[in-house]
């Protein structure tokens, strides 16, 4: 750690400005005046306000938990089904019954549509189409080595599906659609002439196509929804699907369906004692799926401007409230479904419930508070100079980068000059690290500038966490950063640079609701007095040249030499 009178004085000034500033004195005086005149009233208002907010949050949370619990049941069933099929394919059963099933399949596989029943009272029927129909669809394939194991595993799954149908909160319907031309369903019985049509509908559904290895590289659960339709009381279904993979091959898709009525039933069970407010379920595209008052009152709708305001607020917070006109919109994101549950509470409903008088109380308190605020502020602002606050704000903006909150280019060069003089006087080493994010333009082009800003912010945090108390970091360009390490030799600086590189390379950054990316950085290191004198311009130039050598050598490297041979610090 560096020690100097200048450094100590600077730290003392920063500490003084942080804790003793005129703005805080003003706020303290204002609070004293405010509290002395409104203490008794404010105490009662706080109690009522907390009770009102807690009541709304509790009811919405109870409803969200009820719906989320139902969705979680579907997720758990899908994972259970897939694990069971994978285990069955890894260790298939060996019995005369299954041999007979395979023989029956060999007999009917060329039929346009067929059905194999095994123990009708216990398991579900295997239904499928011909080899010729499979050959006409490039997404399907019946000539796979594991076909027999897949069919035996599907038969075992049929037993489990029948048992699962009686579980609490079980989905209305469950499917397994195989790419080998057959499927299972827990839904209503389909006669043989309708098998080919139903199989075609399954494999052409978005939840099936979207589970291909190209469309779903993460191989996780995906949700699909059919919007609510006023003309169709049975609309508004939610489907969760999961790819069935084994031995790096995509065999088919498992799916469960929740109907609008089943979700509404859970809402009604959770809201038995609530008779105000409309609860609506939306997917991640803000499409209305379920409305708790669909059969009672018209569904609350939003125009384009209201929809935009609401989606922006929901994008920032997973739960919260927003007042739109005379309606209070509260929302809460579900944990196991890519959507949110909204509670729409109108002014009339608010006045009719137990907290109806709260609005009047808050209105009177607001008028009192505003009057006292204006009077108090008018008196106090004459006692305090606003120039200090303005100066402090402008100074911070002038010396820091607004996005990354690191030193900007001017502040970095100013501090670098002081550190260079200090290290030169005390004969201490001074190292410089130049950092550039690799392929940053691709992030902006592919995910947008908001994702690029998020990447820059995360990278700046990782850099700052890798530094010591006396080290200085700043942003010197679009995706370029510079770090000064007073008191550290070239070898020590290389270790710090390697730490920064590994932190950045190992960080997964969430750029949208369900997409994470990884980035890397190239770094160049220089040190005084090993390469040159204590000139920051010269040190930065050397580090910048080595940075581009690192990029030329393949990126995601630390370069501390000037030759183009592989560096031992790579």
Secondary structure, DSSP 4 states (H G I P E B T S, - for coil): ----HHHHHHHHHHHHHHHS-HHHHHHHHHHHHHHHHHHHHHHHHHHHHHHHHHHHHHHHHHHHHHHHHHHHHHHHHHHHHHHHHHHHHHT----HHHHHHHHHHHHHTTSSEEEE-SSTTTSPPEEEE-HHHHHT-TT-----TTHHHHHHHHHHHHHHHHHHTTSTT--SEEEEEETTSEEEESSS---GGGHHHHHHHHHTSHHHHTTSTTT-TT---EEEE---BTTBTT---EEEEEEEEETTEEEEEEEEEE-HHHHHHHHHHHTTT--S-EEEEEETT--EEEETTTTTSPPP---HHHHHHHHHHHHH-SEEEEEETTEEEEEEE-SSSSEEEEEEEEHHHHHHSTTHHHHHHHHHHHHHHHHHHHHHHHHHTTTS-THHHHHHHHHHHHHB-TTT-SB-HHHHHHHHHHHHHHHHHHT--EEEEEEEETTHHHHHHHH-HHHHHHHHHHHHHHHHHTS-SS-EEEE-SSSEEEEEEET--HHHHHHHHHHHHHHHHT-EEE-SSS-EEE--EEEEEEEETTTB-S-HHHHHHHHHHHHHHHHHTTSS-EE-SSSSSPPTT-
